[in-house]
């Protein structure tokens, strides 16, 4: 009887391990969650009824051992090294050349791996069974965090396969996936608890929980990058082969490049990863380049605490600290007032910045940014730099909370708003009126030549000539360029109105979907909200705008000769129709086309290009090594189009 139960238990455990491996390691689940839960429950019940037969490596035993009072120290078999950094291409080239020189060779094979932003851990398996998990600590001694390590589902409790070494050490990174981090912080916010500054801190905090139950809830993940203590002469001789071996015994490994035999190939790999970075489900802070051959690695050896055969080519830092020199109020394109900090110039992610937004007065009050403060600033993508926080320890005393400059009387604010709105109206992406600079617009408003956009179209040369800085010729030129801008596409027109939340992308989406100005003016809130990326707030802003007296300016514009084209007639290619009005998402790296160009091309064909896959997505266009978006699209049954297929489509085949 007990033998039969034993067999049953073994088979259930083997099945769950196989499902876990597919889910957590291979990233390709093979059964539904419900099916998984059912098998898991079956195992749990069988074990509850037969406690003496419980296998310590059973998946039900991942949370075990109770709450610890403290962590015990463990000495590492050999030091856990760190990596030297290269912070730009110049430094990476220096490393590359240094390595070639050291091995006296003209070429050398490297591999590139993702540099996961988590914590290094060491796992010891004896006879294939996970015995110890330890933190890096100071490199020679770490802490025994075995009970927390066991809760990480991508770490096998027992290694699989015919060639399991007697004793083996596996090193890798424990990290918290972006989604898990976001959920954790959201929950903390809801419960009024402290949030974590980033996924790495959250992972560190979770690994150091004395209660494995809590660690288990944090849903950490693991990725291996090296294997030690194995007589590897027959098993593997290179970094690439060792990864194959790790995979073969059931461990998740970080993404690794093929053999990179030239400097150019290394740079290409790095640049591909830069593009993919945001699509990855976890944070990375660079690419690690390692000499592929272990023989070469041992020739190169190490200096201080870092190997000479590897380097971490870091991504440019997204944050920096600097001083606030002043806080000023800026009038935005929609006329909104925004407090902006003037900073001591600082380079962030390779770009010099001297201004950062504080978004609004509530935010300014909450962060309590004061003139003279030292602050952390962040640049993310093409977003305007922002102030993350004040470093209070560095605040000079005495200091005063910021209060808006009250010198601006309301008439001045109104004028400043009007100037901003008209500048936006004339800007390149809107009416694209050449030669109408910010100062000229300010003069027009000051001299009461224009009181809204439409007045621009009835300006007379004679009026301009009277202004300082205008002569016969320049006045005529300005009048001509205003006249030239009269015909405008619907998306540009919508953008030019300066409605809150309607940037270029949203304007384009509205134009693609609704097609004509009349349709937009008459659209209900619900209709607007159905357009992807338009939430209830922006939908309301748009709806309210067209209901408000402010929108009378549209009729004024039309009566003064402005012609808004229907979106549908804008583009010949759109007539091909395949992408027209469709919601498309792009993922992966493309061989024949730059991602930005691909986006623009699709938009020209009338598609709406979105960043994330959702139920509303029509197509996912995939390049090389697509990220998690592909999986999501497949789950949702969304049509996936390869680069080659896309190229055929746009050629009209
Ligand atoms: S190799 C001797 N590979 O980066 C080599 N490290 O700055 C030492 N890391 O402590 C590690 N991804 O925590 C290696 N693919 C990767 C890595 C990686 C992340 C971390 C690791 C290490 C730190 C060094």
Boltz pocket constraint, residues with backbone or C-beta under 6 A from the ligand:
constraints:
  - pocket:
      binder: B
      contacts: [[A, 81], [A, 82], [A, 83], [A, 113], [A, 114], [A, 115], [A, 116], [A, 117], [A, 118], [A, 119], [A, 120], [A, 121], [A, 136], [A, 172], [A, 173], [A, 225], [A, 254], [A, 288], [A, 307], [A, 310], [A, 312]]
      max_distance: 6.0
